[in-house]
Amino acid sequence: MKQRRPSPDTKRAGTKADDGAAGKRVTLARALSKLGYCSRTQAERLIAEGRVSVGGRKTTDLSLWIDIDRDRITVDGTPVAAEARIYLMLNKPRGLVTTRDDPEGRPTVFDCLGKVDARFMSPVGRLDKASEGLLLFTNDTVLAQRLLDPATHLGKTYHVQVRGLFDEAAARAMMDGVSEGGEMLKAIDVRRLRSGDKNSWIEVELQEGRNRQIRRMLDALGFECLRLVRVSIGEIRLGDLPKGASRPLSEAEVQYLRRHTGS
């Protein structure tokens, strides 16, 4: 008897059948995330609760692989279609935390987005509570993940106000590397923008984004960081966007990010 081939709904992760359609076959939870319906964690919860169907059949199988372009997915009987992709930049004010829900009840960056439908959007990376400036948001999970991948090497530039006179020796030390907390922290480029009697403004470019990296480097060198503003991510620049305001990325800016990340 001729053996019937398994349907796309019944193939499992880790089989060779999954390898043939790279870019299309993903786990069901990842499909819901890629389509912008919800986060992967939320998707896993929906699947476990039996609320998700593929091809008209309910499933609670978290290891189920599907063809995201061909298989029909529903949640509570409602078809899931790809959400329109949203790409925003925000000029983050100081004092906001970069999260959707803060257990301490502090104001978050989502408070700045106003009427924007931010249900499925997430910030790309972080700025700590005391930092300001350029923060990207998107519901394009693939692009977001690739932007966060160190392999993309998308440099980030900051304008930093420090207490005291920041000289060339300090700039060179940051580029050569500063040992702090058991890590060697380096900047790609550091230059002084202007100086006054009591403080200096410097520009710092980072290739990597370790936790509080600039503040830690400056502290190790004996400088107090007074303000830290991210002004660009690669060629995406904050420009004159008012503090607390957001705007959609232009098509040219989105295509730049896609080219850079290969997405």
N, C-alpha and C positions, 0 to 999 in steps of 0.2 A: 504494500500500500504506500502511495506517495505521501511523504510526511508534509504536513501543512506548515508553512512558514509562520513564525510568530508575528503578530501584529505589532505596529509601532508602540501600542499602549502597553505591551507586556514585556518588552525587552528591559533588561536590568543593567544597572551601572556595572562597569568593569568587563562587559562582554565585548568581543571584537566587533559585534554589530554596531556598537556605539561609536566606534572610531571612524566609520566611513563617511560621516556627514558632519565634519568639523564645522562648528559655528552654528549648527541647527539643532543638534541633539543635546539637550540639557536635562537635568533633573527637574521634576515638576515644581519644586519649591523655587528653584532658580528661574524657571520660566515665568512664574508669577512675579518675581522680582524684576526680571528683565523687561517684562511688559508694563512695568510701572504700577502694578495693582497694589502691591504692599511690599514690605521688607521680607527677606528670606525667612527670618525668625517668625514673623507673622504668618507667612505662607505655610511653614511647617505646622503651626498650630491649627490652621484651617484644615489642612490635610488630615492631621491626626483626629480632628473632630468629625471627619467624614462629610465635610461640606463642599469638597472639590470633586468634580467629575471630569473624566477625559473620554472623549468620544461617546458621551452619554452614559458612562459607567462610573459610579462612585468608587473612589479609591482612598485608602488610608496608608498606602505604601509610600513611605518617604524616600525609598530608593528607586522609584519609578522614573525611567528616562522617557522623554517624549521628543517629538519633532516640533519645535516651537513655531515653525512656519505652516505646519499642516494639521496638527492635532487640535481638535476643538476643546477648549477648556471652559468650564463653567464653575462659578462659585454660588452656592445656594440657588442654582438654576439659571443664573444670569451669565451670559457669555462674557468672557474676559477678552477685551481688545486692547491693543497697544495704546497707551496713553500718549497724547501729544508730548513731544520732548520739550522740556523747559530748561533754559540755561540763563542764570542770573548772576550778576555781581552785586555785592552789598558793600557799602562803606561802613564797616562795623565800628560803632562807638565803643569807647572804653566802658567797662563795667558790666558788659553782657557776657554770659557764658555761651559757648558754642555747643549747644545741645537743644533737642526739641523740648524735653521735659526735665526740669531740674528738681531733684528730691528736696532741695533746700528752699525751693520757691523763689529763686533768684530770677531776675529778668534774663531772657534768652535772646539770641539773634533772630529767632522767629517772630519776636514781637515787632521787629522792624518791617516785616514783609507785608503787613496790612492786608489788602484784599487779594493778594496773590494766592492762588490755590497751591498751598505748600504741603498738602497731605502726604504726598509721596516723594517730596524733595528732601535731600539731605545736603548738609554742607560738605564741601570737598576739602578735607583736612580741618585744621583747627587754628584758631587764634585764642590765646589764653585771655582770661577776664580782663587783665590790665592792658592788653594790646589792642590796637586799632587797625583799620584799613581794609584792604581788599580781601574779600571772602567770596568764593564761588559756591553756587548752589545748583543742583540739577537732579532730575529724576532718571537720568541716563546712567544706570548703575555700571554699565560696561565702561563708559568713558571715565566715570568717577574712580573706579578701581584702577584703571590704567594711569590716571593722573597721580594717584597715590603710590604707584609702584616706583621704587627708587630707580628702576631701570630706565624710566622715561627721562630722567635727568633734566627736569624742567626747573630752571633756577628761579629763586624768589628773592626780590629786592626789598629792603626795609630802610626807612629813614628813622634814625635813632637819636634821641637827645640824651646826652650823658652829662653828669656833673663833673666839672673840671676841664682842663685843657687836654684834648685828645690829640696826641702827636703821631708822627710817622712810625715811631718805635712801637706804639700800641697797635697801630694798623698792621704792621708787619707781623707782630706776635699773633694776631688773630688769623692771619693768612697762613702762618707757619704751623699753627696748631696750639691749642691750649688744653692742658690736661686738667680735667675737672670731674670729680665723682667717678673716677675709674675709666673715663672715656677720653679720647683725644678728639677735640672739637675744632673744626676748621671752617673758615669762610673762604669763598672763592675770591672775593674782592672786597676791599675796605678802603674808603677814602673820606677825608674830612670835607664836609660841605661848607661849614662856617663855624666860627668860634666867637664867643663873647668873653666877658671878664670871668663869668662863673660857670659857663657850660658850653658844650659843643654839640653840633649836629653832624652826624656821620651817615654815610650810606654803606650798607652791608648787603652783600649778595651771598646767599647760601645755595648749595646744591642739594643738601640733605636738610631734613627738618626734624631734628631731635628735640625732645621736650625742653622748652624754655632755653634753647641753645644760645641765642644771643645774650640773654640776661646772664646765663651761667658763665659765658666767656668773659663778659665785661666784669662780673663780680670777681672772677679769678684774677683779673688784671687790676683790681682796685678801683673800678669805675662804677658809679651808681647809675642805673638806667632810669631816666625820668619819663621818657615816652618812647613807644615803639610802634611804628606805623608801617604796615606792609603796603607798598606802592605798586608792585607789579608781580605777576606770575608769568614767567616767560615774556612774551610780547603783549600780554593782556595787562593793560595799565589802568590804575584807578582814576587817573585824570582829575577832573574837577567835580566828580560826583560828590554831592553834599553828604556830610556825616549823617548816618542813619538812613540814607536813601538807597534804593536799589534800582537797577535797570536791566533789561534783557541784554544778553550778549548779542552783538551783531552777527550776521551770517559769516562774515569774514573771520571773526574771532572764534566762532564755533569750528569752522573748517580748519583754522590754525591748530586748535587743540586736537582735532581728529588726525590731522597730518602728523603732528608731533607724537601722538600716542599710537598711531596705526590702527585706530578704531573706526 
